[in-house]
Amino acid sequence: MSVRLARLLCVLLFGVCLTTSAFARSTATHTKGGTLIWRGDVVTAHGVVDDMARAWQRAGHGRIELQPFNTASGIDAVVSGRADLAGSARGSDGSAEDAQLKFIPVAWDGLVIVTNAANPVRSLTLKQVHDIYYGLIHNWKQVGGRNAPIDVYAVASPGDGVEFSLRKLLFGRGNQPVAAPRLYLNTHQLEAGVQLNPNGMGAATLSDIRGNRKLKALAINGIAPTVANIADGSYPLYTPLYLVLNPRSPKAAKIEDFIEFVQSASGRAALRRNAVLPFQDGRALVRMDSARRSRILAEVGAQPSRIARTPAISAPGATYAAGAAMAPTSPHTLAARRALERRQARERAVAAAASQPARLNRVRGDVAGVTVSSLAHARGEATTVNAARASGRDFHQVSAEAYQGHPSSSAKTYKVARGDTLFSIARRHAVKVAQLRDWNHLRNNEVKLGQLLRVSRD
């Protein structure tokens, strides 16, 4: 090889190296600048974002990095800037955190009640679903199935999209606690639990269980959950799926481009392939939404929440995990933990006060089986004692048997322990919740720590 040719070859190789290095830097810069991070609930990932991200990348727009987990983790990440987009099966819950964000509905999906495929039950009424979650129905035999307990599963995070949307429809408030002692990190783990338990039941979405032969989606009021039945509004349990963004994000323009892509003709075609209804195809559902919600609440006997953020209402057997299994420092988790700690402190205070001798004045109510040394202005039915107001010389030395009967009665009694509910007490003593309410003159299903209940007829 001549010297001249060798030099020419060296120059050529050096130029190629420079070009390759420049191209690599350019590609890396383009990839970094064109990448959007999406985090959110697994059902929105499965129904909306998975296929959409691949189509977006094939069209040359850049890459979508998917981090599916649950709704709360996605919203937290968008607020903190650790993600550009979140996915949610619910709209804003009215919190200060959600108020910072923009919720854009892109699709409709069915909320489905799933059971193990071997479960013989095929359909439930809205009222039955409500009563199961509220702890009033606890055996499959009560809804036409086998004589076996209904093991209700739920996602631990109070702000989970599927759980929040379903409870908003059934109870008028998305933060309604339910009788679901089995809690999971997200909907996929819940589904896996139901697959293994012939008595299991939980909430998922139509798109997320598509093709899963180990799960059965129950009809509601005899109407099967299908895309067609969601589109015409005949299947009553459905919800929008949202993409959530921070309008102040430095990538706001790129995020808006992706959302426009989702709403384009090709984007809508990708949604239909995943058994979800494009939001634009369900405009009629928006118009009928208010009437639908009112009709459901009327059927189950619930009332809508009057404000966006309503304190959670106790239900028989209701439970939320303290320090819930979502992002451990999430404001939702911390707020739930603080609320639980405050409730436990109140219960301890009530129990301590109940153990002290009380003096009562002007007791009203129906006094049944109460031993007193003197009584003034007493009428009606005295069923509970408020120790904070127990004062006065006219009423003292009350035996702690109010409304449970005289101590000499043969009726069995039970002292409410921590974690007890009227539902669990009824099951323990093989009686009905309605009987406990009747025997103890209770107006609702709430019981207090240390309360003495009559648990038998005689």
VENCORVEN-V351002 format. One record per backbone hydrogen bond with DSSP energy under -1.0 kcal/mol. CO is the residue of the C=O (numbers start at 0). NH is the residue of the N-H. E is the energy in kcal/mol with one decimal. If there is no record, write none. Layout:
CO&NH&E ; CO&NH&E
This chain:
1&5&-2.3 ; 2&6&-2.7 ; 3&7&-2.2 ; 4&8&-2.3 ; 5&9&-2.3 ; 6&10&-2.4 ; 7&11&-2.2 ; 8&12&-2.6 ; 9&13&-2.5 ; 10&14&-2.2 ; 11&15&-2.2 ; 12&16&-2.4 ; 13&17&-2.3 ; 14&18&-2.6 ; 15&19&-3.0 ; 16&20&-2.6 ; 17&21&-2.6 ; 18&22&-2.7 ; 19&23&-2.6 ; 20&24&-2.4 ; 21&25&-2.6 ; 22&26&-3.0 ; 23&27&-2.7 ; 24&28&-2.5 ; 25&29&-2.6 ; 26&30&-3.0 ; 27&31&-2.6 ; 28&32&-2.7 ; 29&33&-2.1 ; 35&64&-3.1 ; 36&83&-2.0 ; 36&84&-2.2 ; 37&66&-2.1 ; 38&86&-1.0 ; 39&68&-3.5 ; 40&44&-1.7 ; 41&45&-2.3 ; 42&46&-2.7 ; 43&47&-2.3 ; 43&48&-1.8 ; 44&49&-2.6 ; 48&52&-3.0 ; 49&53&-1.4 ; 50&54&-2.3 ; 51&55&-2.6 ; 52&56&-2.1 ; 53&57&-2.5 ; 54&58&-1.7 ; 55&60&-2.0 ; 56&59&-1.7 ; 62&35&-2.5 ; 64&37&-3.1 ; 69&73&-1.7 ; 70&74&-2.5 ; 71&75&-2.5 ; 72&76&-2.0 ; 73&77&-2.1 ; 74&78&-2.3 ; 75&79&-2.2 ; 76&81&-1.7 ; 76&82&-1.5 ; 84&38&-2.3 ; 85&243&-2.8 ; 86&40&-1.7 ; 87&241&-3.5 ; 94&98&-1.9 ; 96&99&-1.1 ; 97&100&-1.8 ; 101&244&-2.1 ; 103&242&-2.4 ; 105&278&-1.9 ; 106&240&-2.9 ; 107&276&-2.3 ; 108&238&-2.6 ; 109&205&-2.1 ; 111&203&-2.5 ; 112&217&-2.9 ; 113&201&-1.7 ; 114&215&-2.7 ; 115&118&-2.1 ; 121&218&-2.6 ; 123&220&-2.7 ; 124&128&-2.3 ; 125&129&-2.6 ; 126&130&-2.6 ; 127&131&-2.3 ; 128&132&-2.3 ; 129&133&-1.8 ; 130&135&-2.6 ; 130&136&-1.6 ; 131&134&-1.0 ; 132&178&-3.5 ; 137&149&-1.9 ; 138&141&-1.5 ; 139&142&-1.6 ; 139&144&-3.0 ; 140&143&-1.4 ; 145&147&-1.8 ; 147&139&-2.9 ; 149&151&-1.0 ; 150&200&-1.9 ; 151&181&-1.2 ; 153&183&-2.0 ; 156&159&-1.7 ; 159&163&-2.9 ; 160&164&-2.3 ; 161&165&-2.3 ; 162&166&-2.5 ; 163&167&-2.1 ; 164&168&-1.7 ; 165&169&-2.4 ; 166&170&-2.9 ; 167&171&-1.1 ; 171&304&-2.2 ; 172&175&-1.0 ; 177&179&-2.1 ; 177&318&-1.5 ; 181&153&-2.3 ; 183&155&-3.0 ; 185&189&-1.9 ; 186&190&-2.7 ; 187&191&-2.1 ; 188&192&-1.9 ; 189&193&-2.2 ; 190&194&-2.2 ; 196&199&-1.8 ; 198&150&-2.3 ; 200&152&-3.3 ; 201&113&-2.7 ; 203&111&-2.3 ; 204&208&-1.3 ; 208&211&-2.5 ; 211&214&-1.1 ; 213&116&-2.0 ; 215&114&-2.3 ; 218&123&-2.4 ; 219&222&-1.9 ; 222&219&-2.4 ; 223&225&-1.1 ; 225&229&-1.9 ; 226&230&-2.6 ; 227&231&-1.7 ; 228&234&-2.1 ; 236&110&-1.9 ; 238&108&-2.6 ; 240&105&-2.8 ; 240&106&-1.3 ; 241&87&-2.1 ; 242&103&-2.7 ; 243&85&-2.1 ; 244&101&-2.9 ; 245&248&-2.5 ; 248&251&-1.8 ; 250&254&-2.5 ; 251&255&-2.5 ; 252&256&-1.8 ; 253&257&-1.9 ; 254&258&-2.2 ; 255&259&-2.4 ; 256&260&-1.9 ; 257&261&-2.2 ; 258&262&-1.8 ; 263&267&-2.7 ; 264&268&-1.8 ; 265&269&-1.7 ; 266&270&-1.8 ; 267&271&-2.1 ; 268&272&-1.5 ; 270&273&-1.2 ; 270&275&-1.6 ; 271&274&-1.6 ; 276&107&-2.8 ; 277&280&-1.0 ; 278&281&-1.4 ; 281&284&-1.0 ; 282&286&-1.3 ; 283&287&-1.6 ; 287&291&-2.4 ; 288&292&-2.5 ; 289&293&-2.1 ; 290&294&-2.3 ; 291&295&-2.4 ; 292&296&-2.4 ; 293&297&-2.2 ; 294&298&-2.0 ; 295&299&-2.1 ; 296&300&-1.4 ; 296&301&-2.2 ; 314&317&-2.5 ; 323&325&-2.0 ; 326&329&-2.4 ; 329&333&-2.6 ; 330&334&-2.6 ; 331&335&-2.2 ; 332&336&-2.6 ; 333&337&-2.5 ; 334&338&-2.4 ; 335&339&-2.2 ; 336&340&-2.5 ; 337&341&-2.4 ; 338&342&-2.3 ; 339&343&-2.5 ; 340&344&-2.1 ; 341&345&-2.2 ; 342&346&-2.4 ; 343&347&-2.2 ; 344&348&-2.1 ; 345&349&-2.6 ; 346&350&-2.5 ; 347&351&-2.4 ; 348&352&-2.5 ; 349&353&-2.4 ; 350&354&-1.1 ; 352&355&-1.2 ; 362&378&-1.3 ; 364&380&-5.3 ; 367&402&-1.2 ; 370&398&-1.6 ; 378&364&-7.5 ; 385&388&-1.5 ; 388&390&-1.3 ; 394&359&-1.5 ; 395&372&-1.3 ; 398&400&-1.1 ; 400&403&-2.0 ; 400&404&-1.0 ; 405&408&-2.7 ; 411&454&-2.6 ; 413&452&-3.3 ; 415&449&-2.6 ; 416&419&-2.0 ; 420&424&-2.6 ; 421&425&-2.1 ; 422&426&-2.0 ; 423&427&-2.3 ; 424&428&-1.9 ; 425&430&-2.5 ; 426&429&-1.0 ; 431&435&-1.9 ; 432&436&-2.3 ; 433&437&-2.2 ; 434&438&-3.2 ; 435&439&-1.8 ; 436&441&-2.4 ; 447&450&-2.3 ; 450&415&-3.2 ; 452&413&-2.6
